[in-house]
Amino acid sequence: MHSSRRLRPLVSLSVVALLALALLAPSAGAANIPTLASTAQYKALVKFVDKLEGLARTPTTASQKAVYSGQLENKHAAAVNKSTGLFARAKKAAKAEAERAFRAGAQAIRRTEVGELATLREEYDTRMDRAANNYDAELGRIEDEFDGRVATLRKEIKKLRNQKANAKSLGEKALIEEAIERRMARITADRKLEREEIADLKAGYRKEKETIRAAKASATQVVQRNDDAAIERLRNDHNRIYNARVRTLQSRRANQLSDLQEKVDAGRSAIERMPVIG
């Protein structure tokens, strides 16, 4: 039992380590999320900007430039919206994966707890059975001892009564009666002593059972507190790693937005360079 308690921190730490690896590894949901550069919206913006670059020295009417400008802004907005959507999907996938990994880790700790609590119950049930067996054995010993004493005294009393019946003189009868009364008094005293010893035995047994129950409750609480603490550490690691992943996604999105801004700025510059005719 004590060895299983010593293994408790190792079990919890291994679960935390497995959770960390699970959270840091790319999830199946994340693998299904495309990169911004592979999307139709991004490709359309890049293609349109390239087109505008090619038309930068071509004379164009003001109304056509306005059309180009509107198309550019629409394609830029579509690409930005796509970036936002991809970020939201990636964040949702990271959250789902983190929660799945956390639940798996917490369940692993609780499964270990179930086994350890079962071992605790077995240990303390064994102690309780041993205490009950010791109590029964001691109770039997006390009862047998005093029953033997009383049986011996009753045999002596029976023998003395026969002697009294056959006694010739009153004096002899009186002496025998005194011997009988002494033995009867000893029977009464022995039965009283027997009751006292049994009462002491019961009190000790009751106290021993209370001690075992208290120790069992305390050991159970220690296991449960340790597991609660392990799960809380697991939760904190889950939040820390998830937040780190979100920061990575935010940084990636910031780079995407910067890239899109460069694209739209290039397109605007190309439109501005177009000579106006008409």
Summary of the structure (lengths in Angstrom):
residues: 278
radius of gyration: 46.0
end to end distance: 94.2
largest distance: 165.1
contacts: 780
relative contact order: 0.16
helix: 91%
strand: 1%
